[in-house]
Amino acid sequence: MKKSYNDLCEVIANIYKEMGYSDKALYEYKDPDENILDYDGYSKYAKTFNLSKNDLLTIMKVITVSAAYQRASQKSMMATKSSTVIPPEDTKELKQIFKDSEALIQTRQTHEREVADIAKIISNGLGLNGDISYLIGLLHDVGHTWNGHTGERILSSIGRLNDCGYIVHNAMGAYILERENIIERAIKQVKQFNPKVKESEIKDLMRYIIDGIVSHNGEGVVGKIVPEDKTTEKMTEEIRKCFTEKGYDRKIMPATMEGAVIRYADIIAYTRSDILDGFRLKDRNGRKILENFDDKYFSIIGTCLARKNNFKPLLELENKLLLEMYGLSKRINSMTSTEERFLKPEERIELERTKKEREFIEAEYKKLEKYKIHYAKAYFNSISPKSEAKTEITEMMQNEFIKDLIEASRDKGYITMSPLMRKTLFALRDLNVRTIVPYTRRAFETKDLPIAANDLVSSYADILVKTGIAYSFLPEEVKANIKPYNTEKEQEEARLQIENDEKRTYEIKLCHYYTRQEKNKLKYMYKNSMEAMKDITEHDINIAIGEETYDGELREIYEINKINPIKRKISEMGKTSETMTPEDKEKLLQQIMKEKQKDIERMIATKMAIEYIGGMTDNTILSVLIEKNLISKKQLVEGYGRPGTETQDTGLENLKKIFAKNEEMIYPDDMSDNEISL
């Protein structure tokens, strides 16, 4: 370890000498505090509430015993556990391959607890309200579907196929808190212990907790998270737009510093657990997805280790090299925004000089990276026993990200990280996405599961239509203009037929779930569906004329059921993709919308079916699909294993494009453009 450190000091000194850099630090890495969490300050941005610690503990108890929170223990984080798949009898060999290694992989519930813990540590270090952060963390994924993000993508695609809206887990969490009476129970139980507490204070607290849940989005790239003041109306509108406007959830900023903390705590938590799951999960051949850390991981480990050891020369030099590469890239992109043949001779010379400078900086960075890898490997080799290495290293990295965030955000009105460590965190997440995540889905989840889920939604929607349950949730002014699918007598007969059929357990539960729901708690469904119909149709038209590409599941069904009919309508208008004007698109939009509104009862039924199915656990969804013969035992046998690393998961292409922007993450929050060049 000592030799690697000395070697690294020497190479850093040589790079400084070759490049003519001064010793002035671009970003000041301070000596660590004796106790980073021992902070007496209290941020003026923290929301304060007149609730005691015991009041908050009571609310916490209500959360942890709720059905919504308990379901999270049976929902995947990113990979469906072997124990939650229902394999046929002849899969003993496959079960043995997966059984032991997958016992400890993350579930949604263990992830929620880890995010809560990390958020509280960060909030305490910043003088924020750690209890509020903890409550948001516990609930942030309560609206998640089964099978990790696979379920969410499938159900959103089904919603798009049926024009009734998107499924977004963070916004769905807000509806679940209301629908399952978690807020009402919290108020009732707090008042049992503390009769003097005001109901309005508990509701105000829960309003900010809900905002933290809705705004947490841990999938996007984040820089500094600046809280924004919001009215209750604004928060309600944000929730609704998540279901009606594609990608809206990525635009939401939190209302509190505690909510801003969750955005980073979520990423810091799952970045570590994804690595550990990579070491535990096996593909269909019995090989672990991640056997060992490779040089790409060791390079990132090296930066985190330097942060741990306060190795300032490495941190400052890496920060300078990365920022210089970013600045040169921006300059090259600016100069090549017009074709090179139009550049003036002096501009062409400047472009070539800048490209060569960029190549030189890249070569110096690769040299530094090589020594970072040696530095990290020396640390890895010093860990004993070796079985603890992956745990110790991932803990070290996670703690360094937490410490850096606290130090970079202290006494600021926003949450951020130092430029280098922010870049490192997102580089690590990017590496996980490329190395681990594509190989965690079981084979049947890629093709068979979307088709089966679509059939199940259609089947459940049929029931909600025939029994009149969907019609009952329509606004009165809408009912005045349309008749239900069945008469009242036929509706009653359909319900009795389901109730008297012991084999239709889940259909009975579906009917009971919605007949017991208060109408006012689901009144959002009609408005959301109508607005979503417009947004979805606009995207469909753009896809049909080639201005956008479809990025969901069930592509073939989508092409046949939606895109081909739109193309025929365009042809009937005497137009082509190239000749469609904005006015033509608007006319087509109105025509399609008018046609779709004729079957609004079916649309609402589909929306209800999607949200009900979204609440199922991994085990339940597969049990239902098997019972209804929508997935066969043969399909499960053939698709029980995970794909080998030669198979790509096309559903992650969008994430990869987002992560490709990581170069910008090195840009410091407090620097202006004229400071970008060194």
URRA-V164676 format. One line per field, one symbol per residue. ss: DSSP state (H for helix, E for strand, - for the rest). phi: phi as a letter, one per 20 degrees, with the letter a starting at -180 (. if undefined). psi: psi as a letter, one per 20 degrees, with the letter a starting at -180 (. if undefined). A space follows every 50 residues. Layout:
ss: ???
phi: ???
psi: ???
This chain:
ss: -HHHHHHHHHHHHHHHHHH------------------------------- --HHHHHHHHHHHHH-HHHHHHHH-E-----HHH----HHHHHHHHHHH- ------EHHHHHHHHHHHHHHHHHHH---HHHHHHHHHH--------HHH HHHHHHHHHHH-------HHHHHHHHHHH--HHHHHHHHHHHH-----HH HHHHHHHHHHHHHH----------E------HHHHHHHHHHHHH---HHH H-----HHHHHHHHHHHHHHHHHHHHHHHH-E-----E------HHHHHH HHHHHHHH---HHHHHHHHHHHHHHHHHHHHHHHH----HHH--HHHHHH HHHHHHHHHHHHHHHHHHHHHHHHHHHHHHHH---HHHHHHHHHHHHHHH HHHHHHHHH-----E---HHHHHHHHHHHHHHHHH-HHH--EHHHH-HHH HHHHHHHHHHHHHHHH--HHHH---HHHH--------HHHHHHHHHHHH- ----HHHHHHHHHHH---HHH--HHHHHHHHHHHHHHHHHHHHH------ ----HHHHHHHHHHHHHHHHHH---------HHHHHHHHHHHHHHHHHHH HHHHHHHHHHHHHH---HHHHHHHHHH-----HHHHHH---E-------H HHHHHHHHHHHHHHHH------HHH---
phi: .fffffgfgffffffgffemfeefffceeeffffcfeecefcffefedce dfgffffffffgffefffffgffddfeccffffeedeffedgffgffegf fdfdffdgfffgfffffffffffffdmeefffgfffgfdfdfefefllfg fffffffffffdmdoddcffffgfffgffemfffffffffffecfefegf ffffffffffffffefjeeeecdeddfcfcegffffffgfffedcgmfgf eedfecffffffgfgffffffffffffffefcefeneffcebfdffffff gfffffffeleggfffffgffffffffffffffffefdfgfeffgfffff fffffffffffffffffffffffffffffgfeebfffefffffffgfgff ffffffffefmdebdbcfgfffgffffffffffeedgfdeffgfffdffg ffffffgffffgffffemffffefffffgfdceffdfgfffffffffffe dffdgffffgffgefeffgfecffffffffffgffffffgffffeneccf cdelgfffffecfgfffffffffmdcgfefegffffffgfffgfffffcf ffffffgfffffffefegfffffffffeleceffffffdffefffedeef fdgfffffffeggffffffddegfdfee
psi: gggggggggghgggggghikqripphpooqpqqgohimpiqopiippqql prhhghhghhgggiiqhghhhhikqqfippqhiiqnqrhkkhgghhghgg hjhjqprhghgghggggghhggghijkanhhgggggghihkhjqarlbig gggghhhhhghjkjrroohghhhghhhghjkhgghggghghhhnhiqphh hghgghghggghghjhnjhrpqdpooqqpqrhgggghggghhiiopjhhi ipqrirhghhhhghhgghghhghhghhhhhqqaijjpqgogrpahgghgg hgghhhggjlnggggggggggghghgghgggghghjhqqhiiqqghhggh ggghghgghgggghhhgghghgggghhhggiippqhiighggghgggghh gggggghhipjrkrparqgghgggghhghggghhhggijiqqhihggggg gghghgggghhgghghijgghiiqqhhghhiqqqgqrhghggghghgghi ohilghhgggggghhiqphhijihgggggghhgggghghgghghjjirqp karlgggggghggghghhhgghikrrhhiprhhgggggghggghghihlh ghgggggggghghhiqrgggghgghghjkhprhghgghjhrqqrjipqoh ijggghhgiijhhiiioqhkqrhijhp.
